[in-house]
Amino acid sequence: MIFYYAPGGGLGHLTRGRRVLETLGLTREAAFLTASPYATDVRVTGTIPVVGMPKSLEGDRDAHRAWMHDAIAGADRLIVDTFPAGIQGELDGLDAPMDLVARSLRWDTYRREVPCALPHFDTIWSIEPLEPAHETALRMQSTSWRSLDLRMALPLAEDFQSDWLIVHSGPADEVHELVAYAEELRRIEESSERVLVATRCAIPLPSEFELIDAYPITHLLAGATRIVSAAGYNIMLETESHHDKHHPIPFPRRYDDQYARASRRRAPSQLWSGGLQPTGHSR
């Protein structure tokens, strides 16, 4: 058994995790280890089994480490998403074969709040450009460093609708901000097109804005005339080929640097892929 460790409580870690497992051809051998409430949605996890983490572990690093030790006993491998020492240092001292899926972090902030030793990783799969200090620290803890292009796992888009599209899982105040931005943009462009708001947040919407429960949203992107979203990893990956009509609005995060990701999108010399080439699983 391979566990994909997605400790965050949101949608992004699971979306990325499924794409990693699909790209590496491991969906039949793996299970998610997660506390995310989205793990109960089969649209998100597909056929990949889920082992739920107790919410009581949040804020208790020692209990979290002990629970992890028991949960992965006998596992063939632990694939860690994003946080090399865990979300609160729970991977410190954990004795198990591990790989890491590395995306960008606010590295100084993460190491200040999670200062414990980093575990050793057999393979680090890099999926977007990292800060130099971040990459240097990880390379010192890895046997193999490989690029992984998750665009290979994107579903095909369908070009059938002509609407504006807002995409954001939440929180509600950020969805409100994206709606307000789209309202202003529609006013400036004198647009009368309908706006689809893909979110699970139940919020009041202006006229001509329609709440939809759509996951995945990749099939809606090609036909949308405008796309408004945050600048999280997954939506920026999904909109790479639609960047000319995409309006990413970065939001502050504890560890994720959406501002840097949005800035890379604007810089022609630093494309999203960062020069990453498709690769397969070597084991």
N, C-alpha and C positions, 0 to 999 in steps of 0.2 A: 504493500500500500504506500502511495505517495500522498502526502498532505500538502495542499496549497494553503499557506497561512495568510489570511486576509483579515488582520485585526481591526481595521477601521470599521466604524458603524454605518458608513454610507454605501452608496451604490457603486462608486468608482472602482474600489478594490476588487469586487466580484466580477464586474464587467471586464476589467483588465485580466483578472485571473483566468476567466474562461477562455479569453483569447490566447493567453499564454499556453494554456493546456491544449487548446486546439492546434495552435501553431506547432507545438512540440509533439503532437500526436499522443498525448497522455490522458485523454479524457476517460478512457476505460480503466485506467490504473489509479486514478486520483480521487481525492475527496477534499472538499473545502473545510477548513477549520476557521470559523468566523463567528463574530458576534453581531453581524449585520442583520437587521430585520428584513432586508431585501432577499435574504437567502431562502425564504419560504416561497418566493415567486419563481416558478419553473421557467418562466420566460428569461430569467436572469441566469439561473444555474443550469438549465437544461437537464440532462440526465446525470450530472455529476452529483454524487452524494454529499450531504452536508453534516458536519459535526458542529453543533452549536456550542459557543463559549458562554459561560454564565456572566451576566452583567455585573455580578458581585465582584468580579476580578478587577474591575476598573478602579485604579487608584491603589491597588494592593499588589505591589510588584512580587513580593515573596509568594503570596498565594497563587498569583498568575504563573510564576515560574514552576511551582510545584504541580499545578494543574497541567501545564504544558508537558512536563516530564512524564506524567501518567498518560496523557492523551496520545502521545506519539510513541509510546513504548512499543518496540517491535516494528516500527515503520521503516520502510526502505529508504525514505528520503523526505525531507521537509523543504519545500520551496517557499521562501519568505518573500512577501510582497513589500517592497519599498523601504521598510524600516529595518536596517541591518541588525540592530540589537533588540528589535521589538518596539512596540509602541511605548513601553515604559521600562525597558531594560530586562524584560522577562526571558530573553534568549541568552543572557549572560550565564555561561557555565553549562548550557544545555548540551548534552553529549548525543549528537545525532548527525548523520550526513546531511549537509545543507547546501542548497543553492539560493541565490538571491536574484530577484527581478529588480533592477535598479532604475528608478526614474529620478528626476531632479528633486532635491529637497532644499529647504533653507538650512544648510548644513550646520552653520554656526549655532543656530537656535536649537536644532535637534541635539547636537553634541553637548550643548550647555545643559539641556534638560534631561538628556539620557547619556551621562558621561561614562558608563561602564564599558568594559572591554568589548570589542567587536568579535563575534565568532569567526571561525574560518569557513569559507565557502568553497566547495569543489568547483563550481562554475558560477560566475556572475553574468547574468544576461542583461546587457545594457539596452534600454529601449528609448532613451532620449539623451541629449547632451547633459552632462553634469558639471557642477562647479569644479574647478581644478582641485581644490582641497578635498572635496567629496570623492572625486574619482581616485585621487592619490591614496586616500585612506582605504578605499575599498580594494584597490589593486594590491595593496600590501596584505590583504586578508584572503586572497583568492588564488587558486591553482590555475584556473582558466578564465579568461575574460572574452566574452563573445557578444556580438551585436545581434539583436533579435528584432526583426521587422514585423510588428503586429498588424500591419496593413493587410497581410496575407489572410487574416481571419475576419476581415470586414465582410458582412453580407453585401450582396449586390443591391445597388440602389435602383429604384423604379421612378421613372420620370412620368408622373401622371397628374399631379396637382399643381396649381398655381396659386400659392398662398405664401404669406410670411410665416415663419416658424420660430417660436421661442422654445428653447430646450434648457431645462434646469430641474434637477430633482429637489432642490431646496437648499437652505431654509426659505420660509415664506417671504421674509423681508427682502431677500435677494431676488426672488421671482418678481415681487412688486417692483423692484428697481429695474429689472429687465423689461417689464411691461411698460413702465414709464418711459424708458429709453425708446422702445419701439413706437409708443404713441407719438413722441416728439419727432422721431424719424419719419413716420407716416405723414405727420403734419407738414414737415419740410418738403417731402417729396410729393405731397398732395396725392397720396395713394389711397385707394378705396378697397384694396385687397383685404380679404379676411386674414386674421392672424390666429394661427393654431398655437396653443400654449401647452407643450408637453411637460407636465409636471404632476406629481402626486399631492401637491399642496392645494388644499381647497381654499381658493381665494376669490374675492369678487373681481370681475373683469369688466373693462369698458365694452360698449357695444362693438360688434364686429370682431371681438376676441373670443375664441372658443377653447375651452379646456378639454384636453384629450389625454387619455391614459394610453400612451403608446410606448412600447419597448419591444425591440430596439427601435430607434428612430432613423436608422441609416437609410431605410427605404423612402423616407420623406425628404431627404436632403437634396437630391438632384432636381426635383420639381419645385422646390421652394425658391421664391424670388429674392427673399432676404432671410438670413438666419441670425438670430440673436441668442447669445449664450454666455455663460461664464467661460473661463479659460482653463478648465480642468484638463487632465491628460487625455481622457477618452474622447471628449467632444472635439478637442483640437486635432486628434488623430483622424476622427471621422470626417472632419470638414476640410482636411488638407486639400483635396481636389476641388473644393468649393470656396476657397479662400477669398475669391473676388466678391462674393456676396455675403460673406460671414462677418459679423460684428461681434468679436469677443470682448466681454467686459470682465476684466480680472477682479477677483474679490480676495480680501486678506484671509489667509489660512495660517494655522499654527506652524505647520511644517512645509506645506506645499507652496511654491512660489509661482502663483499664477501670473504675476506681473512679468517675471522673466520669460515665461512661456509665451505670453502675448507679444512681448518684445521680439522674441525670436521669429515669430510669425511675420512681423513687420520688416525684418531685416532680410533682404534677398540673399545675402551671403551665408545665412544660417537657416537653411530650410529645416522644416520639422524633423525630417528623417536624420538630420545630422550626418549624412553619408552612410547611414546604416544599410546593410545589404541583407536580403533574406537569407536565413540559415535554418538548418534543421537541428534535431536533437542528436547529439553524438553518442549518447550512451545506448 
